[in-house]
């Protein structure tokens, strides 16, 4: 018994659904990682308030983290 060809609309629907699923998963994962990164930076900034960095590099790093938290979190 010969197989019937798959309709074009079925293939296109499968492609569109796949693209939407991968896009949604990518957006969810990016937001998940961003929330974890914000929580990590906020915890580090709390430590910096208790014991300020003593080196110039440490101060610049703390400043960059604080800027990130203010802008993105």
C-alpha positions in Angstrom: 0.0 0.0 0.0 1.6 3.3 -1.1 2.0 6.1 1.5 0.1 9.3 0.9 2.2 12.4 0.7 2.1 14.7 3.7 0.2 17.9 3.0 2.2 21.1 2.8 0.1 22.8 5.4 0.9 20.1 7.9 4.6 20.5 7.4 4.4 24.3 7.7 2.3 23.9 10.9 4.9 21.6 12.4 7.7 24.1 11.6 5.8 27.1 13.1 4.9 25.2 16.2 8.5 24.1 16.6 9.8 27.6 16.2 7.4 29.0 18.7 8.2 26.2 21.2 12.0 26.8 20.9 11.5 30.5 21.2 9.4 30.3 24.3 11.9 27.9 25.9 14.7 30.3 25.1 12.9 33.2 26.6 12.0 31.3 29.8 15.5 30.1 30.2 17.0 33.6 29.8 14.6 35.0 32.4 15.4 32.1 34.7 19.1 32.7 34.5 18.7 36.5 34.9 16.7 36.0 38.1 19.4 33.8 39.5 22.1 36.2 38.5 20.2 39.1 40.1 19.8 37.1 43.4 23.5 36.3 43.3 24.6 39.9 42.8 22.2 41.2 45.4 23.7 38.8 48.0 27.2 39.8 47.0 26.3 43.5 47.4 24.9 42.8 50.8 28.3 41.4 51.8 30.1 44.4 50.3 28.0 46.7 52.5 29.2 44.8 55.6 32.9 44.5 54.5 33.7 47.0 51.8 36.3 46.0 49.2 39.8 47.2 50.0 41.4 47.2 46.6 40.7 49.4 43.6 39.7 46.4 41.5 37.3 45.2 44.2 35.7 48.6 44.4 35.2 48.7 40.6 33.8 45.2 40.6 31.3 46.1 43.4 30.4 49.3 41.5 29.8 47.3 38.3 27.6 44.8 40.1 25.6 47.6 41.8 25.1 49.2 38.4 23.9 45.9 37.0 21.4 45.4 39.9 20.0 48.9 39.6 19.6 48.7 35.8 18.3 45.1 35.3 16.9 43.7 38.5 
